[in-house]
Amino acid sequence: MKKSLLDTIIRYVGAGTVIEALRKACYFLSNIFEALFGVSDSLEPPRCMSVEGRRNYSKIGNEFLGYFVELGGLKKTDRILDVGSGIGRMSLPIARYLSKEGSYEGIDIINYGVRWCQKKITPRYPNVWFQRVDVYNKTYHRKGKQKASEYKFPYGDDSFDFVLLTSVFTHMLPVDLENYLSEISRVLKKDGKCLITYFLLNDESLDYIEKKQSRLAFNYWYEECRIEDKEVPEVAIAYEESRIRKLYEQNTLKIVDSIHYGAWCGREKFLSFQDIIVAQKL
């Protein structure tokens, strides 16, 4: 069977690179459209720039704001760091929630997302800022110059009251995750909290996977995690819950209450799609 041109491109440069290129093109086309027709007030990105589409963009952002407040105790006056701020899905509801005394910093590796947020969100909410970090990721930023395993967040010690990562550690390999978790602990103030999402492997989720009820199979072992795609491990990564718990202890992070398990593996009782851990710095 003859392969299409798109199949050939994906084979040689990777699906993540193709998707990033398409969204980058959409970013520039949307700028041209706005310049020509004066449509520039929307605080939601064009559908092609948002992974979840416009409808879920707002829905998921508001859903997680509820988790930040109810599970993490987020306050209107907190100083917040969003690692992997993307196209602003979490940023907008947080911006609307914060008081003038609070602030938000978003960092991400994808340039078009950061630029869109800088252009659209910061002018409306001057206490909300974004910056691009040049960190390598095989799925999302193959040209990144810095290794995630060596990257230091551009902030001082004890800088933030709250740190959040949604769908970030689900795309990071063990050595990278370990470094980021150490950096999260470093920049958090004492008693500050972090909310992070995962795909966690435990007896329950492994049972669903073995019964083929999970949306993600994670059939392959890679280093100290399980992955969905052998060619591009960062597409989706799952970690043993016991390992994550140990890493939290090593980084003086105490898990608050219990872990909030997700629907990804096929369980009937869940909170969100991914598993959620809220922890406090000791």
NORKAQUI-V723567 format. One record per pair of residues at least 24 apart in sequence whose ideal C-beta (glycine too) atoms are under 7 Angstrom apart, sorted by sequence separation. I is the first residue (numbers start at 1). J is the second residue. D is the distance in Angstrom with one decimal. If there is no record, write none. Layout:
I/J/D, I/J/D
//
This chain:
77/101/4.3, 78/102/5.4, 79/103/5.1, 80/104/4.6, 81/105/5.1, 82/106/4.4, 83/107/6.0, 84/108/5.8, 103/127/4.5, 104/128/4.5, 105/129/5.5, 106/130/4.5, 107/131/5.6, 108/132/6.5, 109/133/5.8, 148/172/6.4, 163/187/6.8, 255/279/5.0, 256/280/5.6, 23/48/6.3, 77/102/4.8, 80/105/7.0, 102/127/6.6, 108/133/7.0, 163/188/5.8, 201/226/6.5, 254/279/5.9, 23/49/5.2, 64/90/5.8, 76/102/5.4, 87/113/4.3, 91/117/6.2, 95/121/6.3, 107/133/5.0, 109/135/5.1, 149/175/4.3, 253/279/4.2, 254/280/5.3, 86/113/5.1, 100/127/6.5, 149/176/5.0, 160/187/5.4, 169/196/6.0, 170/197/6.6, 61/89/4.7, 65/93/4.0, 109/137/5.9, 148/176/3.6, 151/179/6.8, 159/187/4.8, 160/188/5.8, 161/189/5.8, 170/198/6.4, 253/281/5.9, 254/282/5.6, 60/89/6.1, 61/90/5.7, 65/94/6.4, 87/116/6.0, 88/117/4.5, 92/121/6.5, 98/127/6.5, 150/179/6.8, 157/186/5.6, 160/189/6.5, 169/198/5.6, 170/199/5.5, 252/281/6.1, 87/117/6.9, 91/121/5.8, 95/125/4.0, 110/140/5.9, 149/179/5.0, 153/183/4.7, 157/187/6.7, 162/192/6.3, 164/194/6.8, 167/197/6.0, 252/282/4.6, 61/92/5.8, 62/93/5.3, 109/140/5.9, 110/141/6.5, 148/179/6.6, 152/183/6.4, 158/189/4.7, 161/192/5.0, 162/193/5.6, 163/194/4.2, 164/195/5.0, 165/196/4.6, 166/197/5.1, 248/279/5.7, 57/89/5.6, 61/93/4.6, 65/97/6.1, 85/117/6.7, 109/141/4.2, 139/171/6.1, 148/180/6.8, 155/187/5.0, 158/190/6.9, 160/192/6.1, 165/197/7.0, 88/121/5.5, 95/128/4.6, 137/171/6.8, 153/187/5.5, 109/144/6.1, 50/87/5.5, 91/128/6.2, 199/236/6.9, 201/238/5.2, 49/87/5.7, 199/237/6.9, 201/239/6.5, 199/238/3.9, 200/239/6.4, 201/240/4.8, 202/241/4.4, 201/241/6.3, 198/239/6.3, 200/241/4.4, 45/87/4.9, 200/244/6.6, 85/130/6.1, 198/244/6.6, 216/264/6.0, 43/92/6.0, 174/223/5.3, 215/264/5.7, 173/223/6.4, 174/224/4.7, 214/264/6.8, 174/225/5.7, 214/265/4.3, 215/266/7.0, 173/225/6.9, 214/266/5.0, 213/266/3.5, 209/265/6.2, 208/265/4.2, 208/266/4.3, 194/253/6.9, 200/259/7.0, 208/267/6.3, 173/233/6.4, 205/265/4.1, 173/234/6.9, 49/112/7.0, 171/234/4.8, 204/267/6.5, 173/237/6.8, 172/237/6.6, 199/264/6.0, 170/236/6.1, 171/237/6.3, 181/247/5.6, 185/251/4.1, 49/116/6.7, 170/237/5.9, 185/252/5.9, 185/253/5.8, 178/247/6.4, 182/251/5.7, 181/251/5.4, 45/116/5.7, 81/155/7.0, 90/164/6.6, 199/274/6.4, 200/275/4.5, 90/166/6.2, 198/274/6.3, 199/275/6.6, 43/120/5.9, 197/274/3.9, 198/275/4.8, 43/121/6.8, 197/275/6.5, 81/160/4.6, 197/276/5.5, 198/277/6.6, 79/159/6.9, 80/160/6.5, 83/163/6.7, 43/124/7.0, 79/160/5.1, 84/165/5.7, 195/276/6.5, 196/277/5.4, 79/161/5.2, 80/162/4.8, 81/163/4.7, 82/164/5.3, 83/165/4.7, 84/166/6.9, 78/161/3.9, 195/278/5.1, 78/162/4.9, 84/168/3.9, 27/112/4.1, 83/168/5.9, 193/278/6.2, 194/279/5.5, 193/279/6.7, 193/280/5.1, 24/112/4.9, 74/162/5.5, 23/112/6.0, 27/116/6.4, 191/280/6.2, 192/281/5.1, 20/110/6.6, 72/162/6.4, 191/281/6.5, 190/281/6.0, 139/232/5.6, 188/281/4.3, 138/232/5.5, 139/234/4.3, 68/164/6.6, 138/234/4.9, 139/235/5.7, 185/281/6.0, 83/180/6.9, 137/234/5.8, 64/166/6.3, 170/274/6.4, 81/187/6.4, 167/274/6.7, 20/140/6.6, 73/193/6.3, 72/193/5.0, 16/138/7.0, 16/139/3.6, 72/195/4.7, 14/138/6.9, 16/140/5.4, 71/195/6.7, 17/142/5.8, 68/195/6.1, 14/142/6.7, 67/195/6.5, 71/260/6.9, 72/278/5.1, 71/278/5.0, 63/272/6.9, 67/276/6.5, 16/232/6.7, 15/232/7.0, 14/232/5.9
//
